[in-house]
Amino acid sequence: VRAGQGEGLLFAYPTLTATPNSTAFFLQNGDDSATVIGQAWYQFTHPLAAGASGAQPGIEATIGKIDLFGFFDQNAIADSETDAFLNNVFVHNPLLDSGGAIGGDSYGFQPGVIASYASDAGDRNHWKSSVGVFASGAGASFKSSFSQPFVIGQLGYSGAALHERPGNYRLYAWTNGSFTPYNNEFASATDRTSGIGLSIDQEVADGLTLFTRYGHAFDGEVRFDNAITLGAQLTGSRWGRENDRVGVAFGWLNTSSGFRAAAATLDVDGDGVPDIGYRPSGAEKDLELYYAWQINPNLQISPNLQWIGQPGGDPNAKDIWAIGLRAVAGF
């Protein structure tokens, strides 16, 4: 269950990042204050017979209304807008989320089913393969059939890797037949987009973990077709604050050739007027720095600084700076 109010920041220039504040929660109607059911799903797990090595594999099935990022494209230090980075391009693979490839509802959720197999359900050192089929576009809001779903498959390894330090390595591919293209003149217009991605996080020293994500779209009328993000998180044990964290990340989102050619006639910022003068010719750059200050076991405060260079891939657009402050309370 999720509740919130407020539209968040609106910039003078179009950007490729969906939002610099992924905790914002906005209903596009007369009253933007509401509570919705974000997820409601059932999961079945079943252990299989142990192998000769003693490892016990297992299968898993999940069905319902789901946030697919809880099962695909996960990342240990760049996976939660309430705990780590706020900018949408660092929370998930930019092509899937900011780029809209998943085709979820207004809040990023959608009905679907997931099947998984883990090589050792009881051990951290294991391989896991998963396939998910989700309603997309209008189907994500139960407004049409599921005939053109979003399909994603992932293979991942979790366990000891670099110098026996823990790491997670995930490779995945997707296709979506109900993708909304950037030149959508009609509400029913859809396109197909397909792509590949990876998500890696690896501890490299005591308290220091690095991450990277990469995404590439093979087809579809997407705003950007290549994206890479990378960053690091350092725990406060180095300065006697072991429950504190500091994180920094950089993102590069390259506009597609089709989007560059069509941009002059598009309403990219959604104000109902074509963005005359908007001329993307390169990549948008995103940078974020945050510090998570754990005041006590129940309260965390996180100041946040962000920079967006060449917004929307337009070299003539002014840089954007954003300062934020996030509070997280747990009871």
C-alpha positions as CSV (number, residue, x, y, z in Angstrom):
1,V,0.0,0.0,0.0
2,R,1.4,3.4,-1.0
3,A,0.3,6.9,-0.2
4,G,1.6,10.4,-1.1
5,Q,0.9,13.8,-2.5
6,G,2.7,16.2,-4.8
7,E,3.9,16.3,-8.4
8,G,7.6,16.9,-7.8
9,L,9.9,19.2,-9.6
10,L,9.1,20.5,-13.2
11,F,12.1,21.7,-15.2
12,A,12.3,24.3,-17.9
13,Y,14.1,21.8,-20.2
14,P,13.0,18.2,-21.1
15,T,15.1,15.5,-19.5
16,L,15.6,11.8,-20.2
17,T,15.5,10.9,-16.5
18,A,11.9,10.3,-15.4
19,T,12.3,12.2,-12.2
20,P,15.1,13.4,-9.8
21,N,12.9,12.3,-6.9
22,S,11.6,8.8,-7.3
23,T,9.7,8.9,-4.0
24,A,7.3,11.5,-5.5
25,F,3.8,10.0,-5.9
26,F,1.4,11.9,-8.1
27,L,-2.1,11.1,-9.4
28,Q,-2.8,13.0,-12.6
29,N,-6.3,14.2,-11.8
30,G,-8.1,16.9,-9.9
31,D,-7.0,15.5,-6.5
32,D,-3.4,14.4,-6.3
33,S,-3.7,13.0,-2.8
34,A,-4.5,9.3,-2.7
35,T,-3.7,5.8,-1.5
36,V,-3.4,2.9,-3.9
37,I,-2.6,-0.8,-3.7
38,G,0.9,-1.1,-5.2
39,Q,1.4,-4.8,-5.0
40,A,-0.7,-7.8,-4.1
41,W,0.8,-11.2,-5.1
42,Y,1.1,-14.8,-4.0
43,Q,4.3,-16.9,-4.1
44,F,4.7,-20.6,-4.2
45,T,8.1,-22.2,-3.4
46,H,9.1,-25.8,-3.6
47,P,12.5,-27.5,-2.8
48,L,13.8,-30.1,-5.2
49,A,15.8,-33.2,-4.4
50,A,19.4,-32.4,-3.2
51,G,22.2,-33.2,-5.6
52,A,25.4,-35.2,-5.1
53,S,27.1,-32.0,-3.8
54,G,24.5,-31.5,-1.1
55,A,23.1,-28.4,-2.8
56,Q,19.3,-28.3,-2.8
57,P,17.8,-26.5,-5.8
58,G,14.3,-25.0,-5.7
59,I,11.6,-23.7,-7.9
60,E,9.4,-20.6,-7.3
61,A,6.2,-19.2,-8.9
62,T,4.7,-15.8,-8.2
63,I,1.4,-14.4,-9.5
64,G,-0.5,-11.2,-8.9
65,K,0.0,-7.4,-9.2
66,I,3.8,-7.0,-9.0
67,D,6.7,-4.5,-8.9
68,L,8.9,-6.5,-11.3
69,F,12.0,-4.8,-10.1
70,G,11.8,-6.8,-6.9
71,F,12.6,-9.9,-9.1
72,F,14.6,-8.5,-12.0
73,D,17.4,-5.9,-12.4
74,Q,18.0,-6.0,-8.6
75,N,21.1,-4.3,-7.2
76,A,22.5,-4.3,-3.6
77,I,23.3,-0.6,-3.4
78,A,21.2,1.0,-6.2
79,D,17.7,-0.5,-5.9
80,S,15.7,1.6,-3.5
81,E,14.7,5.3,-3.7
82,T,14.2,5.4,0.0
83,D,17.5,3.9,1.0
84,A,20.0,5.0,-1.6
85,F,19.9,7.1,-4.8
86,L,16.8,9.2,-5.5
87,N,17.2,9.8,-9.3
88,N,15.2,7.3,-11.3
89,V,18.1,6.5,-13.6
90,F,20.0,5.0,-10.6
91,V,17.2,3.1,-9.0
92,H,16.6,0.8,-12.0
93,N,17.9,0.3,-15.5
94,P,17.1,3.6,-17.2
95,L,15.8,1.9,-20.4
96,L,13.3,-0.2,-18.4
97,D,12.1,2.5,-16.0
98,S,12.8,6.1,-17.1
99,G,12.6,4.9,-20.8
100,G,9.2,3.2,-20.2
101,A,10.1,-0.2,-21.7
102,I,8.2,-2.1,-19.0
103,G,4.9,-0.4,-19.8
104,G,3.7,-0.5,-16.2
105,D,0.7,1.5,-14.8
106,S,1.0,5.1,-13.6
107,Y,2.9,3.9,-10.6
108,G,5.2,1.2,-12.2
109,F,3.2,-1.9,-11.2
110,Q,1.5,-4.5,-13.4
111,P,-0.2,-7.9,-13.2
112,G,1.9,-10.8,-14.2
113,V,3.4,-14.2,-13.4
114,I,7.1,-15.2,-12.7
115,A,8.7,-18.6,-12.7
116,S,12.2,-19.1,-11.2
117,Y,14.8,-21.9,-10.6
118,A,17.6,-21.5,-8.0
119,S,20.6,-23.9,-8.1
120,D,20.8,-23.9,-4.3
121,A,17.8,-22.3,-2.4
122,G,19.6,-22.5,1.0
123,D,23.0,-21.0,0.1
124,R,24.0,-17.5,-1.0
125,N,26.4,-18.9,-3.6
126,H,24.0,-19.9,-6.2
127,W,22.7,-19.3,-9.7
128,K,19.1,-18.3,-10.4
129,S,17.2,-18.1,-13.6
130,S,13.8,-16.3,-13.9
131,V,11.2,-15.6,-16.6
132,G,8.4,-13.1,-16.2
133,V,5.3,-12.3,-18.3
134,F,3.5,-9.1,-17.4
135,A,0.5,-7.2,-18.8
136,S,1.8,-4.0,-20.5
137,G,0.4,-0.6,-21.6
138,A,-3.4,-0.5,-21.1
139,G,-3.3,-4.1,-19.9
140,A,-1.2,-3.0,-16.9
141,S,-4.2,-1.0,-15.7
142,F,-6.6,-3.9,-16.5
143,K,-8.0,-1.8,-19.4
144,S,-7.3,-4.3,-22.2
145,S,-6.2,-7.9,-22.9
146,F,-2.7,-9.3,-22.2
147,S,-2.1,-10.1,-25.8
148,Q,1.1,-8.1,-26.2
149,P,2.8,-8.6,-22.8
150,F,6.2,-7.4,-21.5
151,V,8.4,-10.5,-21.3
152,I,11.7,-10.6,-19.5
153,G,14.2,-13.4,-18.7
154,Q,17.2,-13.1,-16.3
155,L,20.2,-15.2,-15.3
156,G,22.0,-14.2,-12.1
157,Y,24.8,-15.3,-9.8
158,S,25.0,-14.3,-6.1
159,G,27.9,-15.3,-4.0
160,A,31.7,-15.0,-3.4
161,A,33.4,-13.4,-6.4
162,L,36.2,-10.9,-6.4
163,H,38.8,-12.0,-3.8
164,E,36.0,-14.0,-2.2
165,R,34.0,-10.9,-1.5
166,P,30.2,-10.9,-2.0
167,G,28.9,-9.8,-5.4
168,N,25.8,-10.1,-7.6
169,Y,25.9,-10.4,-11.4
170,R,22.7,-10.3,-13.4
171,L,22.1,-10.5,-17.2
172,Y,18.7,-10.1,-18.7
173,A,16.8,-9.5,-22.0
174,W,13.3,-8.2,-22.6
175,T,10.7,-7.5,-25.3
176,N,7.4,-5.5,-25.1
177,G,4.7,-5.4,-27.7
178,S,2.7,-2.7,-26.0
179,F,5.4,-0.1,-25.7
180,T,4.3,3.6,-26.0
181,P,6.5,5.3,-28.6
182,Y,7.8,8.9,-28.3
183,N,5.8,10.0,-31.3
184,N,2.5,8.6,-30.0
185,E,-0.2,10.8,-31.6
186,F,-3.1,8.5,-30.6
187,A,-3.7,6.9,-27.2
188,S,-4.0,3.4,-28.7
189,A,-0.7,3.6,-30.7
190,T,1.8,1.0,-29.6
191,D,5.2,-0.1,-30.7
192,R,7.5,-3.0,-29.9
193,T,10.9,-2.6,-28.2
194,S,13.4,-5.2,-27.2
195,G,16.7,-5.0,-25.4
196,I,19.3,-6.4,-23.1
197,G,20.8,-5.3,-19.8
198,L,23.0,-6.1,-16.9
199,S,23.2,-5.2,-13.3
200,I,26.3,-5.7,-11.2
201,D,27.3,-4.9,-7.6
202,Q,30.5,-6.1,-6.0
203,E,32.2,-5.4,-2.7
204,V,35.8,-4.5,-3.4
205,A,37.0,-3.5,0.1
206,D,35.7,-3.5,3.6
207,G,32.6,-1.2,3.5
208,L,33.1,-0.2,-0.1
209,T,30.8,-1.6,-2.9
210,L,30.7,-0.6,-6.5
211,F,27.8,-1.0,-9.0
212,T,27.1,-0.6,-12.7
213,R,24.1,-1.1,-15.0
214,Y,24.0,-1.2,-18.8
215,G,21.0,-1.2,-21.2
216,H,20.7,-1.4,-24.9
217,A,17.5,-1.2,-27.0
218,F,17.6,-3.1,-30.3
219,D,14.4,-1.6,-31.8
220,G,11.4,0.6,-31.0
221,E,10.9,4.3,-31.1
222,V,12.7,5.0,-27.8
223,R,14.1,8.3,-26.7
224,F,17.5,6.8,-25.8
225,D,18.8,3.5,-26.9
226,N,22.0,3.1,-24.8
227,A,22.4,3.8,-21.1
228,I,25.1,3.1,-18.6
229,T,25.2,4.0,-14.9
230,L,27.9,3.4,-12.3
231,G,28.7,4.4,-8.8
232,A,29.9,3.4,-5.3
233,Q,28.7,3.2,-1.7
234,L,31.0,3.6,1.3
235,T,29.8,2.8,4.8
236,G,30.5,5.1,7.7
237,S,32.7,2.6,9.6
238,R,35.7,4.5,8.2
239,W,34.9,7.5,10.3
240,G,33.2,5.8,13.3
241,R,29.6,5.9,12.0
242,E,29.1,2.3,10.8
243,N,25.3,2.8,10.2
244,D,25.9,5.8,7.9
245,R,26.5,5.6,4.2
246,V,27.7,7.9,1.4
247,G,27.0,7.2,-2.2
248,V,27.9,8.7,-5.6
249,A,26.7,7.7,-9.1
250,F,27.1,8.8,-12.7
251,G,24.8,8.1,-15.6
252,W,25.1,8.4,-19.4
253,L,21.9,8.2,-21.5
254,N,22.4,8.4,-25.3
255,T,19.6,9.7,-27.4
256,S,18.5,7.5,-30.3
257,S,18.9,8.7,-33.9
258,G,15.2,8.5,-34.6
259,F,14.4,10.6,-31.6
260,R,17.0,13.2,-32.6
261,A,15.4,13.5,-36.1
262,A,11.8,13.8,-34.7
263,A,12.4,15.9,-31.6
264,A,11.6,19.2,-33.3
265,T,7.9,18.2,-33.6
266,L,7.5,16.4,-30.3
267,D,5.9,17.6,-27.0
268,V,8.6,16.0,-24.9
269,D,7.9,17.9,-21.6
270,G,4.1,17.1,-21.8
271,D,2.8,20.7,-21.8
272,G,0.8,20.3,-24.9
273,V,3.1,22.4,-27.1
274,P,5.9,21.0,-29.4
275,D,9.2,21.8,-27.9
276,I,10.5,24.3,-30.5
277,G,14.2,24.7,-30.1
278,Y,14.8,21.3,-28.5
279,R,17.6,19.7,-30.5
280,P,19.0,16.6,-28.9
281,S,22.3,15.5,-30.5
282,G,24.1,13.6,-27.8
283,A,23.8,12.1,-24.4
284,E,22.3,13.3,-21.1
285,K,24.6,13.0,-18.1
286,D,23.3,12.5,-14.6
287,L,25.3,12.8,-11.3
288,E,24.1,12.2,-7.8
289,L,25.7,12.4,-4.3
290,Y,24.0,11.5,-1.1
291,Y,24.8,11.0,2.6
292,A,22.6,8.8,4.8
293,W,22.8,9.9,8.4
294,Q,21.4,7.4,10.8
295,I,20.3,9.6,13.7
296,N,18.9,6.7,15.8
297,P,17.5,3.2,15.0
298,N,14.2,4.7,13.9
299,L,15.2,7.8,11.9
300,Q,17.5,8.5,9.0
301,I,18.2,11.8,7.3
302,S,19.7,12.0,3.8
303,P,20.9,15.3,2.1
304,N,21.2,14.9,-1.6
305,L,22.8,16.8,-4.5
306,Q,22.2,16.2,-8.2
307,W,23.4,17.5,-11.5
308,I,21.9,16.9,-14.9
309,G,24.2,17.9,-17.8
310,Q,23.0,18.4,-21.3
311,P,19.3,17.7,-20.3
312,G,17.5,15.6,-22.8
313,G,20.7,15.3,-24.8
314,D,20.4,18.9,-26.0
315,P,23.9,20.6,-25.9
316,N,22.2,24.0,-25.8
317,A,20.2,23.3,-22.7
318,K,21.4,24.7,-19.4
319,D,22.7,22.4,-16.7
320,I,20.3,21.5,-13.9
321,W,21.2,21.4,-10.2
322,A,18.8,19.9,-7.6
323,I,19.2,19.8,-3.8
324,G,17.1,17.5,-1.7
325,L,16.6,16.2,1.8
326,R,15.0,12.8,2.5
327,A,13.8,11.5,5.9
328,V,13.1,7.8,6.5
329,A,11.3,6.7,9.6
330,G,10.9,3.0,10.6
331,F,9.0,1.6,13.6
